[in-house]
Amino acid sequence: MFIFNPVFVWAFLGLLFIGLEFAIPGLVISFFGAGALITSLLTAIVPGLRSSVVWQVLLWLGTSSLSLAFLRRYLSKVFRGTTLIGSGDQASGRTAEVIERITPEAPGRVHFEGTSWKAASYTETLEKGETVTVLKQDGLTLIVSKSLIEPVYEDENDKSG
């Protein structure tokens, strides 16, 4: 019968577990869903596996446990937003334009590489229209400064450089 075909049962369970991850977050249930999908695929491919429920369950537990053990730590950082794909230093040293006032007390926004970014400054107040240098990227916030672009002169008359 179509409903009790183990390939479809495991595929249904896999999709169900992955869908439950949205209701019960924690990035655990989806690995059991991935294991069920792998079990479904292998049950469809390997002829003798379809008749052995014990081997199917062992395969499901094995693939789920291995994926949970080896992938959860890395993927949880990515989904939480604490890991950047790439080095994270790619923005350092580049320039951006202030589009919303930035103070040490309150972040503002800059236009950087074609889009608007949240930006903060540790010590400077930066006004709209000023060009700033990106010191570093902290998550989705750019830390910026103007003092790296314009030299600070001790004597107002000595602007020759």
C-alpha positions in Angstrom: 0.0 0.0 0.0 1.2 3.5 -0.9 0.8 5.0 2.6 2.9 2.4 4.5 5.7 2.4 2.0 8.8 3.0 4.2 10.3 5.4 1.7 7.3 7.7 2.0 7.0 7.2 5.8 10.6 8.3 6.3 10.2 11.2 3.9 7.1 12.3 5.7 8.8 12.1 9.1 11.8 14.0 7.8 9.7 16.8 6.5 7.6 16.8 9.7 10.7 17.1 11.9 12.2 19.8 9.8 8.9 21.7 10.0 8.7 21.2 13.7 12.0 23.1 14.0 10.1 26.3 13.3 7.7 25.6 16.2 10.3 24.3 18.6 13.5 26.2 17.9 16.9 24.9 19.1 18.4 23.4 16.0 18.0 19.8 17.1 14.9 18.4 15.6 15.9 19.3 12.1 18.9 16.9 12.3 16.5 14.1 13.1 14.5 15.2 10.0 17.6 15.2 7.9 18.4 11.7 9.2 14.9 10.6 8.3 15.3 12.0 4.7 18.6 10.2 4.3 17.0 7.0 5.6 14.2 7.5 3.1 16.7 7.9 0.2 18.8 4.9 1.2 15.6 2.8 1.7 14.6 3.6 -1.8 18.1 2.9 -3.2 19.2 -0.2 -1.2 16.9 -3.1 -2.0 17.3 -5.2 1.2 16.8 -2.2 3.5 13.1 -1.8 2.6 12.1 -5.0 4.4 14.1 -4.4 7.6 12.6 -1.9 10.0 15.3 -2.5 12.6 18.1 -1.5 10.1 16.0 1.6 9.0 15.7 2.8 12.6 19.4 2.1 13.2 20.3 4.0 10.1 18.0 6.9 11.1 19.5 7.1 14.6 23.0 6.9 13.2 22.7 9.6 10.5 20.7 11.9 12.9 23.3 11.5 15.7 26.3 12.0 13.4 24.8 15.1 11.7 23.8 16.5 15.1 27.3 15.9 16.6 29.3 17.3 13.8 27.1 20.0 12.3 25.1 21.6 15.1 27.8 23.7 16.6 28.8 25.3 13.3 25.2 25.8 12.0 23.9 27.2 15.3 26.5 30.0 15.0 25.5 30.7 11.5 21.7 30.7 12.2 22.2 32.9 15.3 24.1 35.4 13.3 27.4 35.2 15.2 29.4 33.8 12.3 30.0 35.6 9.1 30.5 33.8 5.9 34.0 35.1 5.0 36.6 36.7 7.1 34.7 39.6 8.5 37.6 41.9 7.9 36.6 42.7 4.4 34.9 46.0 5.3 37.9 47.3 7.3 39.6 50.3 5.8 36.9 51.1 3.3 34.9 54.3 3.2 31.2 54.9 3.7 29.0 57.9 3.7 27.0 58.9 6.8 23.3 59.1 6.0 22.0 59.4 9.6 23.8 61.2 12.4 26.1 59.0 14.5 27.1 59.8 18.1 29.0 57.8 20.7 25.7 57.4 22.6 23.5 56.5 19.6 24.2 54.6 16.4 23.2 56.0 13.1 23.4 54.7 9.5 25.9 54.8 6.7 25.7 54.0 3.0 28.2 51.3 2.3 28.6 49.2 -0.8 25.2 50.1 -2.2 23.1 49.6 0.9 22.3 51.1 4.3 24.1 49.8 7.3 23.8 50.4 11.0 26.9 52.3 12.2 28.4 53.2 15.5 31.3 55.4 16.6 33.2 55.1 19.8 34.3 58.7 20.3 33.1 60.9 17.5 29.9 62.6 16.4 29.5 62.2 12.7 27.0 64.2 10.6 25.0 63.3 7.6 27.0 63.6 4.4 30.5 63.0 6.0 32.8 60.4 4.6 34.0 57.9 7.2 36.4 54.9 7.3 35.1 51.5 8.5 37.2 50.3 11.4 35.6 46.9 11.7 32.3 45.0 11.3 30.6 43.9 14.5 27.8 41.6 13.4 25.5 43.8 11.3 26.9 47.0 12.7 29.9 48.9 11.1 32.2 50.6 13.6 33.3 53.8 11.8 35.6 56.8 12.3 36.3 60.1 10.6 39.7 60.8 12.2 41.5 58.3 10.0 40.5 60.2 6.9 41.1 63.8 7.8 44.4 64.6 9.6 44.1 66.5 12.9 46.2 69.7 12.9 47.4 71.2 16.1 47.9 74.6 14.5 45.0 75.9 12.3 47.4 77.8 10.0 49.5 74.6 9.4 47.3 72.8 6.9 50.1 72.1 4.4 50.4 68.5 5.5 
